[in-house]
Amino acid sequence: MYLWVLEGDIRARRFHGRAGFGADGAGEPLEVDGVVVPEVRYARELTG
């Protein structure tokens, strides 16, 4: 499973890290109202 987190949102990054997600090295810029904000992708294996 993947999710995207704002690079500078340390609180959200910690939250998702505690839930078993980890940054996988992918990143993308997100444009919001003409402002570019970097995002990082987090991933977690789904288990049955």
N, C-alpha and C positions, 0 to 999 in steps of 0.2 A: 504494500500500500504506500502511496506517496502523498505528501502534503508539502505546501510551500509556506515558508515563514520569512518575514522581513528580516534581512540580515542583522539589522541593529536592534531587533526586539529580543534582548537577552532573556527576559522573563518568559516569553513564549518558547524560546529555544530550550530553556531548562525544563519547562513543563512537558514538552514533547519528548525530550530526552528521558525524563522519568517514566514516560509511558512506553518506552522501548524503541522510539524512533531515533535515528542518527543521520547526520548530514552525510549525503553520499557523494559530495563533490560537485554536483550540478548547481548552476546558478543562472539567474535570468534577471534582466531589469524589468520592473513593472512601472508603467507610466500611469500616474494618477493626477488628473488636472494639469497636465503639462510638466509635472515633476517626476523625474526618474528615480525610483527607489529599488535598490538591489534586493533580490530574494534568494534564498537558498532552499534546495529541495531536501526534504527528509524522507527516509524510507524505513519500512518495517516489514518483516516477513509475516504473512498471515499463516496461522496454524489452525488445523482443523480440530 
